[in-house]
Amino acid sequence: MSQLDVFSLDGRVAIIPGGGGAIGSAMAKALVGAGARVAIVDQTEEKAEAAAAPIRAAGGDVLALGADVTNEADCERAVAATVERFGRLDIIVNAVGGGAGRVLFDAEAYPRDAWDWIMELNLRSTLLATQAAVKAMIAAGHGGRVLNISSVRATLGINAGYSAYVAAKGAISSLTRQWATEWAKHGITVNAIAPTFVDTPQVAMLLDDPAFKAGIVGRIPLGRVGGTDDLTGAAIFFCSAASSFVTGQILGIDGGLTATQ
């Protein structure tokens, strides 16, 4: 038996809300590569299938589901469909989120509709999807893994109109610790990764601004923004037996940014 076997996800089943996005699809590909069967969930089945198709074509066992994970009934339905297809559920990776670059406002004038949208997208989606998944894990009685995606903005302010986003991501980091405490008795670990900017289509508008990108890169000791593949190794660790005694942790994946603050 190789020591690397502790990173194997053979026999495990994961659900990835937001799995049709750039980060979520990279997570799905990585978990399947480690041996998991995966349900990719996105707003439409077509978007989920677009992410699932190349993984399936490469031999992965993947289910594509359309669901609004800000809706409790949709979350319950997606979890039930996953368990029906695969017979169990072991892992949830919450990959829904973002949107900050589209709603930047001064803190004293941050509009409620933009605030509510960011909270729905980042916080409510994580809450409802995780509740549905964890109820299934508790009922099955074989433990589980929850992986949230927070941000360096959960702990670092920025003079750029991010009030709602930093509040949502700060709440996700706090919930990660709270859930870890409550669900440990069920053998469920809860952890989070906290990236800095990751080069995805969602933030292309910001990174296409040379001055903005230079400002970001200039604060990152490793001298670049992250890529989606920079996140997947940590995801496999947190979702596997390799992290069986790790819970309530938020791992910065930021090229050293927070080390300089």
N, C-alpha and C positions, 0 to 999 in steps of 0.2 A: 504493500500500500504506500503510495506516494504522499508526502506531506501536502502536496497541492490538491489532494482529494478533498480537503476541507473547503475548498472553493467551489466544488462541484454543486450544481443545482439539479442533478439527475433526480427525477421523480417529483420535483417541485413544480407548483403551478403559481404563476404570477398574473396579476391584473395591473394594467398600466393605464390609468386615466390620463388623457392627453398623449396617448401613444402614437397618434398620427402626426405630432409635431416633430421638430428637428431633434430636440433632446429626448422626447419620449420614444421616438423610433430608434434612436441610437441605443437607448436603454433596452428596448425590446430585442433588438439584434444581439446585444451583449448577453442578456439573460438566456436567450435561446442558445447562443453559442456555448454557454456554460452548462447547458443541459435541461433548462426549464421549458415547460410548455406555457404559452403566454396568451392572455386575452388583451388585445389592443382596443382601447375604448377612445372614441373621439365624438365630436358633435354629430357627425353623420357617419353612417356605416361606410359610405363611399370613401371618406377620408381615412377611416381606420383600415379599410381594405387596401388602399394605396400604400400604406406602410406595411401591411401584412403580406402583400403579394410577393415582394422580392424575398422575404424571409421564408415564406412557404416554398417558393421556387427553389431555394437552397436546401430544402429538406426539413425546415423547422415546422413544429406543430403549433399553429397560431390561429386564434379566433378573432375575427373583426366584429366589433359591436358599435353601434351608434347609440349615444346616450348623452343627455345633459346632466353633468355631474354637479350642477348647482340645484338639481331637483332630487329630492329624497327618493321618490318612487323609481326614477330612472337608475339611481345608484343601486337600489335593491334589486332591480331587474337585471342589471349588468352582472352583479355578483351571482345571482341565481343562475343566469345563463352560463357563466364561467364554471360554476360547480356542476351544473348539469352536463356540460360538455366534457370536462376533465375529471370529475369525480371528487375534487378537493380544491382548496385554495390555501396557499401558504404565504404569499407575498403580495403586498401592494406597493407600487412605486407611484407616488403622486407627481405627475409631470404636467399638470395643468397650471398655468400661471403666466406671469409677465405683464405686458401691457403698459408698463410705466412710461415708456418713451412717448406714448400717444396722449398722455394726460398729465402734462407738467404745468403746475400752477403755483403761484406764490402761496406760502402756508396760510397767510392771513385771509386769503380769498379762495381757498380751495373749494370748488363747487361740490355740492352734495351728490349730484348725479355721477360725477367722475369718481368721487370717493366710493360710492356704493358699487360702481362697476368694478373697480380694482379689488374691493373686498370680496365681491362675489367670485370673481375670476380666480383669485389667489387663495383666499381663506375659506370661503364657504365650500368651494369645490373640494378642498383637502379634507375639511371636516366631514362632509356628508359621505364622500366616497370611502373614507377610512372607517367611519362608523359602520357602514354596510359590510365592508370586508372583514372587519374585526369581529363583528357579531357571528359571521360564518366561521371564523377561526376558533372563536371561543366554543361554539356549538360542536365543532369537530374534535376539539380537545387535543390537538397535536401541535400547539404553539403556532408561531408565525413570525413574520418580519414586516415591519412598516418602514418605508423609506420616504421621507419628505424632502422637498427641494426648497430650501430657504435661500438666503442671499447674504453676501457681505453687508448689504444695506440693512439687514436686521440689527446690526450693531454700529454701523458707520453712517453718520449723516453726510449729506452732499448738498451743496448750495445750488440746487437745480430743480426744485419744485416736486420732490418725490414724497411728499407727506404721506399719501395713502399707501404707496408701495412699501415704504419702510415700516409703516404700522402693520401692514398685512404680513410681511416677512418676519417682523419681530414677533408677531403672534404665532406664526408657524414654529419658530424656534422655541417659544415658550410652551406651546402645545406638545412639541416633541418631548420635552422633559416631563411634562405632566402626564402624558399618555404612557411614557416609559415607566413611570412610577405606578400608575394604576394597573397596567396590563402585564407587569412582570409576573404576577401570580398565575397568569395563564400561559406563561412561557413565550410571550410575545415581546420581541424587542422593537424599540422605536428609535430611529436615528434620523439624522438629516445631513445633507450636504449643503454647503453655502458657497456657491460659486461667485466669482466676480463676473464681468461681462463675458458671455459666451457668444461666439460668432455664429448667429443663426439668422434666418430671414426676418425674425421678429424685431431684431435690433439693428438691422441693416441701415435703416434711416439714420440712426445715431452714428454708427461706425463709418458711414459714408462721408461724414463731416470730418475732414482731415484734422482740424483743430481739436475737435472733441476726442477723436481717436488718439491723437498725440498726447492729450491730457491724461487719458486713461492709461495708455501704455507707459507713459512717463512715471506713473506711480506704482507700476508693477515690476518688482525686481527682476523677474524672468523675462521682461521686455516684450510681452505679447498678451493679447487677450486669449481666453480659453477657446478650445474646440469641444465639440460634443464628445469626442473620444476621450478627452481628459477627465470626463465624469464617470465613465463606465467601469473602470477598475474599482473605484470606491463603491459603486453600486453592487458589484458582484460580492465584494467583501461584506457589506452590510446585509446582503440578502442570503448569505451562505452560513454554513456552520463555522466558518473562520471567525465570525464575530459573535459567537454564542454567548460571550461574557461581556458584551459591549452594548449598552443601551443608554438612551438619554443624551447622546452625544451629537454635536453639530460640528462637522468637519469642514473647515475652510478649504476650498479648491480655488485658489486665487493668485497663484504665481508669486506668493509672498506678500501680497498687498496688505493684509491685516497685520503682518509682522512689522510693518513700517509705521503703523498708526499708534 
